[in-house]
């Protein structure tokens, strides 16, 4: 309904803005003067300037402010389309120039259109594994089995180990790499991204980006990796996908992503229901085809350099009791065959070792399928080498071209692992690994498959220092070893300090911590973090009604044990997550005390806890033991009500006499406090040790008189 001249002028404005010759805010008029920006004009002056600037006379007044706004909206949209097209054209031009240069200087490269390699990254509990399981089911997997096949993963409902899977969609094989979501297992994410060409960033439609979301996205952006954003769980009652999308875009910008990476494709999904949409969260399709179509369209095809010798970076290791170590990685160039002689070299200065491939597998769904040959661009697994480590490059022995080894961030927490020296050591029939050499070999084996772990000799030949990313990672290791028959003495977790290379001062790790809690407990959370010298970084409303999200910066040493305290004081309603942030100067004045209450320590001889003693000490604290439980001297049997430790003889019995006791109501003994390994690691102080066996778990003092002499 606009005059023809007005339409022509609007089109000209849009073209001028899109081509970059004019900005949306000010336009050069035909008379050579500059019209005032429309958004700053008002009243008659605005209409007059618009009429004069557009050169339309009285017809221009029919446009008004609304037409100007429409013109600018159209111009901005046109600019974005033009920018995207320009980037694609520029990328194609650069690709052509690179190809021309490659033809002149290096062997030609090709693309494999039959394969896509993509990693799924996200914060913990945002639905990675559920989405992957549903994708495999919809792509034809008959025997339904979860990617989280590890027993501890199934019990805790989290992904601990990175795993490979593969599906076939429209004749194209999609290699999927499922990664852990907890910050303590960030080393798995760092090394596993080397196998992928793109990543799917999964974000909860209610929670939005969380601390680990920032970490995994940062790793992907370091590699300039194409990132697809999947807003998952859009069927939640309190889902807010629009806010999540805006916050995710802000996160891309804050992490320094360029225009091309910020222009990410978006898909909305519900992994549990197996539905998705690339248009709107309100128009979900019946399956996950929109997500699979986006993977085929947006994920770059593997590029292969033709004529180059064999190159494959060993990114992951598995172990089989019958065939030994299994190498997992992506073939960069060349191919692998059963019976082929290959070389292994760690970096350019490493020693070249040779071996013969005995078995070769490709991935099909979440299982391995034995094959005879694998070509470049695909992800595979093979066996035949006993001393291979993560970071080795599989090369052609006649023409070795090793790749740079994988480098991950340094650990931040250290704990002492030692042989069990308690008087109850070795009593259980399940305890089969109780000597120092067995413990040492097990820790060495773990460090080979987990690059985020380090092991060093301890103060004696029977203890070792193990360094990791956090107490959860080390707690999982302890739980695995316990189930394997090991008996251990574990020291309290301590943070690792380093020297500032410029000033020489001691530095300690800091973490960014996010707590979502009901508004009624907001003051309690702030109080607890204030005690630990934390700094409030942000505060915003949560997705649930009456909830708030608090962000803190806090030293890692002051964060140990915080999870348990918050759960106790907020009645289990708080959700805390954290990630490594940076190194800063060590604050000697900060609180080093892990807890505010002391321990109840048994000073009696080894024996059993008696009902008489527990009743007598009932009002002095809470206990870990019940009547009849075995105890020894120096064992911590409870939590005192006061700050100081309380020494008691819990094995003391009531003296027997021939006088009948007066009838009275016997007070009931409260049930003992149930503590897991993670609970003890957040509770124990620096002068205490944790005795871990396949059966009971006991806390004791380091200087316990009941320990066996060594």
N, C-alpha and C positions, 0 to 999 in steps of 0.2 A: 503493500500500500504506500510505498514511498515514491517520490518523484524519481524519474530516470536519472536526472543529474545527481541526486543525492546518492542513489545506488552506485553510480559510477565513482563518486567521491569516496564512499565507504570502501569500495573495492580497492581503490587506489591507496587509501590509508592502510588497509590490511596488507596489500602487497608491499608497501613501503616499509611497514614494520617487520613483516616476515623476512624481507630481503636484508634487513639490518640497516638500511639507509635512513630510517627514521625511528625514533623512540616512541613508545606508546604515550608518553606523557606530554610531548610537545611536537607539533607538526609544522613544517615549513609551508607557508601559504603562498598562493600564486603571485601575490603582489610583492613577494620578497621579504615581508615582515614575518615575525614569529608570533603565532597566536598563543594566548595564555592557555596553560593546561586546563582542560575542561573540569577536572575535579577540584581546582582551586577557584574557579569562577562561580558566581552566584547571581541570581536575579537578572535584571535587564542587561547588565554588563556582560553576563555569560552568554545570553542569547545574541547580543549584538556582536560580540567577538566571534561567536560560532558562525553567524551569518556572514560576517566579513571574511573570516578565515577560510571558510569553505567556498566562498565565491558564488553563493547560490541566490543571493538577494532575498526576496520574501519567501521563496520556497524553502530556504534553509531553516526558517523558524519552525517548519513542520517537524523537523527532526527533534529538536530539544535535547535535553540531557539524556533521555533514555536511548535515543539513537546513537549519541556519542558513546555511551557506555557499551551498547551492543557492538559498535564498531571496534572499540578497544578489546572487548572480549574475543571477538572474531580475530582481531589482529594477534592477540596473544596466543590463541589456539593455532593460528597459521604459523606463528613464529616457532612454536614447539614442534609442529609437524615438519617445518622447514629445517629446524635444528636436527631433528632425528634423521631426516633424509640426508642432510649434509654430513652428519657423522657417519652414516652408512656408506655414503659415496666416498667420503674421505678415507674410511677404513678400507673400502674396496680398492681405492687408488693406491693407498699405502701397500695393500696386499699385492697389487700388480707390480708396484715398484720393487717390493721385497722379493717377489717371485722373479722379476727380471734380474735383480742383483744376485739372487740365489743361483739362477741359471748360469750366470757368468762366473760366480765365485765358489759355489758349493753344489752338491748333488741336488737334484730336483726333489720336491716333496709332494706327497699326495694325501688325500683325505679318505678315511674309511667311513663310508656312508651307512654301513650296516651295524655300527656300534655307537653307543653313547655311554660315557663314564660320568657319573654324577654322585655327589656326596650329600647326605642329609644332615644338617647341623641345626642345633637348637638348644635352648635352655632345658634343664631337667624337667621332665613331666609335661612337656608341651606336645607329646604325641608322635614322636619320630617312629618308634618301633611299631606302634599300632597302625600308623599309616603305611609303613613298609609291608607289614603282614597283610593288610587289606589289598595293596597293589598286587602282591604275589597271588593272592587268592583269586582276584578278578582276572589275572593273566593266565590262569589255568593250573595253579598248584593244587594237586589232588589231596595229598596228605598235609593237613593244616598243622604247622608247627611254628611257634613263635621264634623270632630272631633272638630274643632273650632266653637262650637255651641253658645258660649257666644256672646252677641251682640257687646261688645267692642272688643273681639277677631276678629270678622268678619270685624269690621270697620277698625281696625289697621293692620290686616293681621299677627298677632303674636299669639303664644300660651301663655296664662297667667296661666291657671290651668292645672295640670296634670290630665289625663283622662285614663280610661281603655276601652279596646276593646278586641274582641276575634274573630278569624277566624278558620275555620276547613279546613285543607289541608291534603289530603291523609289519612283521618281518624284520624288525630291527631289535637287536639285543641291547638291553639297557642294564649296565652294571651299576648296582646300587651299593653304596657304602654307608652303613649305619654307624653313627658315632655316639660316644657318651655325651650326656648333657650336663654332668656335674663338673664344677670347676676343678676339683681334685684330679679328674681324669683328662685334663686338657692336653696332656702329652699325646694321648691317643688321637685327638683331633689334629694337632699340629703335623704329625707324621702321615696321617692317613689322607690328608688333602692332596698329597703329592700324586695320588693315583687318579684324581678326578680332573675333568675339564671344566666342570661347573658345579654349583652347589645350590641346594634348595634350603633356604632359610625358613624354618618353621617357627611361627609365632602364635602364641595362644591368643584367641580372639577376645579374651577377657583380661588377661594379665598384661599383654603387650610385651615389648622388649624387656628382658631381665638381665642381671649381671652377666650370666654366661652367654646370653645372646650377643652382647657386645664383644666378648672374647672371641667367639667362633667367627663372627662377622669380620672382626679385625684380622684374623688369620687368613680368611678368604680374600679380603681386599689387599693384603700384602702380596698375594700371588696374582693380583689383577684378574681374579676369577669371576666369570659371569655368574651372577647370583639371581636366582628366582625366589620370590617371596611367596610363601604359602601361609595364609592366615587360617589356622586350623581351629577346630572346635567352635565354628560359627553357630552351631545349634545350641550353645549354652544359653540359659535364660538371660544372663547378664552380659552377653557378648556385645562388644562395641568395636566392630571391624573398622569403621571409618577412623576412629581415634587411633586404633592400632596402626593403621596404614600411615597416618600422618606422623606418628611417633617413630615408626620404622624409617620413614624418609628422613626425619631429623637425625636419626642415628647414623644413617649412611653419610649425611653431610658432616656430622660431627667427627666421624672417623676419617674424613678427608677423601671420600670417594669422588671421582671425577664425574662429569656430566653423563658419560655413557653408562657408568656403573649405577648412578643414581636413577637412570631411566630404566628401572627394573620392571619386569613383567610381574603381575600379581594374579594369584588364583585363590579362591575361597574354597574351603573344604571342611569336611567332617570325617576324619579318619576312622572313627568308630562305626559310623553308618556307611562309609564307603561312597560318599557323594562329593561332588565338586562343581565349581562354576568359575569361568574366567571373566564373567560379566558383573555379577552382583551376588552378595550372600543370600539374597532373597530368591534367586532363581537357580537353585542347585539342581544339577542333572541327576540322573539315576545311578551314575557310577563315577569312577575317577578318570574317565577319558579326557576331560578338559586338562587335568594335570599331566597325563601321559602325552597328550598332544603338545602341550607347552614344552615338555622336556625334549621331544623330537625337534621342535621348531627353534627353541632358544639355546639348547645345550650345544656348544661347538663340537664338530666332528673331530675325532682323533686325527692329528696330523702326523704323518709318517715320512721320514726322510729316506728316500729310496737309495739303495746302494751302501748304506752305512752298516757297520758291523753290529753285532748283538749288544744291546744295552737294556738292562732291567734292574731297577733299584729295589732291593729287598726292603719292603715297607712293613711287613708283619711276619710273625713266626707262629707256627703251631707245632705241636709235638704229638707223636703217636708212639706208644710203647713198643710197637713191633717194627716200624719203619724209620723211627727217629724224627729229626727236625723236618718241618715242612715250610718251605719258603713261599711267601705270598707277595706279589707285586705286579706292576704293569710293565709290559714289554714296550720300550720306547722305540726300538728298531731291531731288525732282524727277526728271528723266529726260534722257537724251542721245539725239539723233538725228543721222543723217548730214545735213550741210548746215545744221545749227543754228548760230546765232551765239552764242558763249559768251564770258564774261569771265574773266580771270585776275587774281588779286590776292593779294599776299603780306602776310598780316596785315591788321589794320584800318587801318593807316596806309600800306599799300602803294598803288602806282599801279595803276589799273584799265586792263588792256589787253584788247583784243578779238581774236577769231579765229573762223574757221569750221571746223567739224569736217569733214574730208575722208574719213576712214575710221574705222570703229568695229568693235571686236572684243570678243567674250566668250571665256572660256577653256574649252576642252574637252580633257580629259586634260592633257598638258603642251604643247599647241599652242594657237594662236589661231584662232578661227572668226569670219569676218566676218559682221556683222549690221547691221540698219538702225536698231534702237532698243534701249536698255538702260534699265531702270527702277531706282528707288532700292532699296538693299539688296544689289545685285549688285556684283561686281568686274569692271572692264572696262579696256580699253586703247583709246586713240584718238590720232589725229595731226591736225595742222593748225596748231600753234603752234611757232615756232622758238625763242623766248627763254624758254620755261617752265623752272622750276627745281623741285626737290623742296621741298615746303612751300607751294607756291602752292595757292590754292583756286579751283576752277572754279566760277564763279557765274553768275547771271543778270545780264546787263549792266544791265537795267532796275531790278533790286532786288538789289544785291550784298550778301551776308551772308558775309564771309570767316570761315574757321575759324582758330584759333591755329596758327601754324607748328609744325613738328616740331622738338623740341629733343633733342639727344643729348649724352652726356657728352663732356667735352673730351679732346683727344688727350694722350698722355703721352710720346711719343718724336718727335724731330725729326732729319731727315737732309738733307744738302745734295745737290741735283741740279744738275749743271752740264754744259756742253758738253765733249766729249772733246778734250783738248789734248795727248794723247800723240803721239809721233812716228809712230805707226802709225794715226792717225785717218783714217777715210774710205777705207781701202784695199780694203775688201770691197765686192763688187757689191751685197750685200744691204743695205748701209748707205745708206739713202735719207733719213734724218731726222737731220741733223747740225748744224743751226743753232739758235741761241737762240730765235728766234720760233716755230719749230715745236715746240720743247720747251715753251715757255710755253703755247701753245695746247693742247697735249696735257694738261698738268697742270691747266689751267682746266677742260677737258672732264671730267677725272676727278673733280675736286672737285664738279662739278655733280651727278654721279650717286652720289657717296659722301660722305654728310654727316659721316663721321668724319674725313675728310681736310681739311687746311688748307694753303694755299700762301701764302708771303710772299716778297718780293724778297730776294735774297741780297746778299753783299758787292759783287758786280759785276753788270753787266747780263747776264752769261752764266751766272749760277747762281741757284738758287732754294732756299728752305727749305720742305721738305714735312713736315708734322706728321701723325702717325697714332697708332693705338692700340698698335702694336708692330712689331717687326722682321719678323714674318711677313707682315703686311698690306703693309708697304712693299716687302718682297721680292717679293711677288706682283705689285705694280705694276711694279717694275723688270723682272721676267721678261716681263710682257706688252709693255712698251715695247721690250724687246730683240727680241722676235719681230716687232714692227711695223717694225723697221728703224732704231731709234734707237741712237745711240752716246752713252754717258753717262760722267760722272765722279761717283762717289758718295762722300760723306763718311761717316765712322763714325757710327753711331747714338748720340745723346745724349738724356738725359731732359730733360723740360721742368720747370723750377722755377716756383713761383708764390709770391706774397706772402700770408702769413696776414693776412686782413682785420682781425683783432683785435690781433695783436702786431706785425705788420709783418716777421716773420722769414721767411726762405726756407723753403719746404716742397717736398718731393719725393714722387712717387708710390710707394706700397708695393703689393706683390702678395702674394696668398695662393697658395702653390705646393705642389702635392702630387706626391710622387715614390713610385712603386711599384717596388720592387726586391727582388731576392733577399736573404735575410737575411745571406748571406756578404759582400755589398757594403754592408751597412748602415753600417758604420764609415766607409767611403770617402765615402758621401753626406754623412754628418754632418760629416766633415772638410772637404769642399768648401764646404758652406754656412756652416760656422763661419768660414772664411777671409773670407767675404763679409758678415760681420756679420748673419747671419740668426738668427732666433729660432724655436726649435722650438715649434710650437703643438700638435702631437698625434702620437701613434704608436699604430698598431693593426695587427693581423694582416691580411694580404692575403687575397684569395680563393684564390689558388694556394697550394699547400702549400709552406712554407718561404719565403714572401714577406712583406714588411712594407710598410705605407703610412705615409709620413712627411709631415707637414704643417708648412710653414715660413711665417713672415712675413719678407719680404726687400725692400729697396729695389729698384726697377725697374732702376736703373743697375747694380747688382751682379748682376742676373739675366741681363744680356746675355752671351751666350757660354756660359752654364752648361749648356745642353743638350748641346753638343758635348763639353765636358769630362766630363760624366757618362757619355755614351755611350762615350767612350774609356777611362775608368777602370773602368767596369763591364762592358766587353766587349759593349756593345750591349744589355744586359739591363734597363736602367732605362727607365721611362716617366714623363715629366714633363709636367705641365699647370699652368697658372696663370691667374689673373684679377686684375684691378685690385681692390684692397681699400680703400685710403684714402690721404689725404695726411697726412704727418707732417713734423716739423722735419728740415731737412737736416743730416746728420751729416758734418761736414767731416773727421773722423778716419777715416771708413770707407774701405775700399780702393777706389780709382778705377781701378786697373790692370786691364785686361780679361784679359790673359794673363800667364803667368809666364815665357815664353820670347821672345827677340827674333827679328828677321827677318834673313834672309840677303839682303843688298842688293847688286845688281850696280853697280859703279862704273866699269865699262869702257864703251867706246863701243857704239853700237847694232850688233848683229850676231846671231850664233847661238851658242847654248850648245854648247861642245865636249866631247867625251868625255874629253879630257885633263884639263880643269878639273873636271868632275864627279867623276872618279875621285880626283883630288887632294883634293877637299873632301868626299868621301863620309862621312868620320867626323866632320865638323863639324856635321852636322844632316841634316834631311830636305828634299827639293826638290819644287817644283811643276813643274819643267821637265825635259825629257829632251833628249838630244843632237839638235841640229838645230832646236830651237825658237827663234823670234826673241825677242830681249830688247833692252832699251835701258837707258841710264844712269838709276839711281834706281828701277829695277823690283825689287820683292821677289820673289825666286825660290825662297824656302824658309823653313823654320823652324829657327833656330839651337838648339843644345843648351843654351846659356847665356842668361841674362837680357838681356844686352846685344846690340844689333844687330851683325851681322858683315858687313863690307864685303869683297867679293871681285870679281875680274875673271873672270867666267864665260866670257868669249869668248876668253880666252887660249889659244893653240895651242902645241903642243910644237915646240921648235926642231928643224929638220931638219939632219942631219949626214950625212956619207958613211960613218959608222961603223955597221955593222950592230948592231942591238940584241940583247942576249943573250936567248935564249928564256926566257920566264917565263909563268906563269899569270896572265892578266889578270883582275883582280877584276871581278865583275859589278856593274852599276849598278842599284840598286833602282828599281822603277817609280815614276813621279812620284805625288805625293799628288793625288787627284781631289777638287776642291773645287767645290761649287755656290755660287750666290749667297747662300743662307741660311747656308752654312758660312762664307763670307768675312765676312758681316755680323756673325757671332758671334766672328770671329777678329781682325778688323782693329782697330788701335789708333787713337788720335785724331790721330796725325801721319801717317796713311796715307789713301790714296784707292783706290777700286775702279774700274778701267776696265772698262766693260761694253759689249760689241759683239755683233752677231748671231752672231759666231764665238767667238773666245777671250775669256776673262775674266782680267784681270791685276790684280795688287795692286802699288801703287807708293807712294813717299813723296811727301808734299805738296810738298816743296821740290826735287823731282827736276830735275836739270840738263837732262834730255832733253826736257822739255816744250816745246811750241811757244810762241814769244813771241807775246803778244797785244797 
